[in-house]
Amino acid sequence: MTDRIPEEIRDASAEELLHWAFTEFGDGIAIASSFGAEDMVLLDIASKVAERPRVFTLDTGRLPEETYALVDRARERYGIGIEVYFPDTSAVEEMERSFGVNLFYRSIEDRKRCCDVRKMEPLRRAMAGLDGWVCGLRREQAVTRAEVAKIEIDGGNGGILKFNPLADWTLDELWGYIRENDVPYNALHDKGYPSIGCAPCTRAVAEGEDIRAGRWWWEAPEHKECGLHAKRAS
Ligand code: SF4
């Protein structure tokens, strides 16, 4: 797969990288969107440089109402179908019967159990057959993301390509783009939520707090990934 990547594209701008990736791979790649600010910027750029960019999202069943509202706004604004993946019903039922409905607060193990059922299994279905996926990771978001490259081999997901076009964007650049281009965004961002995931696992952050401090706030920073972006032998 890497032999299809020209050297100059590895440090290209987000626009250039998305244009190249969708031209080269077409429906073989898709944007993985949780409808955060970064994902909305990716969608906006992709809609300008690609004919019909594929977008998928994982509806964990525990998302905030504001996120569901944005999914429909994005469908209307960009005129695209969003590929929604929902967790396996019987797996959720089994997990909640055995471990409770709010198991994630009990331990890292139980939190990861929930992320596995509600995110990782649907993600595997969403990624089946893809050559690559596009993510909104930025290096300055978290200690776990400081080394993110614009193009990676995703060893944790079958060795497909992972594109991070916003890897070198700052928070100011991100919001500058949103304002300049009137990109729709999650209403929770205006209520102190810089990073948004499932409702029970996300809280607002105080002025000066780390932007990921509101995600799984009861855990240490180095544990704060749900598995979607875990780095394995890449
Ligand atoms: Fe479950 Fe929380 Fe992970 Fe969502 S973020 S899948 S509610 S543990």
Residues whose N, C-alpha, C, O or C-beta is under 5 A from the ligand:
A	BS01	SF4	T60 R62 F104 R111 C114 C115 R118 K119 G197 C198 C201
